[in-house]
Amino acid sequence: MSEQLLELRNKLKRKKPDFIRTDAHKKKRLKENWRRPRGRHNKIRLCKKGHRKKPSQGYRSPKAVRGFDKAGLKPVIIMNVGDLTNLDKQKDGAVVGSSVGKKKRIEIAKKGMELGITFLNFNPKKFLEKIEQEKKAKEEEKAKEKEKKKVEVKEKPKEVEKKEGKKEEVEKKEVGEKKEEKEELEKEKEKVLIKKR
């Protein structure tokens, strides 16, 4: 019976139009989420020909299969590994909560695959593969950084030697310049003394 109802619901859903807010396609700031039209002359509210359809009771799914997914599974929100044990494989589909972190999500994915539970909002196999790839990439980056640091440590003594050599050269230049200045001052003093005599 439920299979027939599911087929009927899927058939109805194929015909069901998208209920979009008035003028959502005209104005960028308006989202497409449905809002009931309230204008006196609004053509959607008045159900005029050639305008979008308005939601009504006739579009609703049969009560026995309402809220189920296409395969007929009832979505159940999972927040931790313990919640998976209460699920029925044939009737329930797991939906991992949006606030669940990566660590718990990995545990839930592994446990769910062991128990053979269907996940409705993500593919556990692809998710685990993606995380493994990310781990490998991180490890490679760390290894590269270590190598860089080793190279830098080897190069540092050379740089220190170069800097010390430069410092010595600068100091020698400064000493030489000071000596020259002193000699010039002494010569000038001698000239002044000679003139006074």
Secondary structure, DSSP 8 states (H G I E B T S, - for coil): -HHHHHHHHHHHHHH------TTTTT-TTS-SS------TT-TTTTT-TTS-----GGG---GGGTT--TTS-EEEEE-SGGGGGG--TTTEEEEE-TT--HHHHHHHHHHHHHHT--BSS--HHHHHHHHHHHHHHHHHHHHHHHHHHHHHHHHHHHHHHHHHHHHHHHHHHHHHHHHHHHHHHHHHHHHHHHHH-
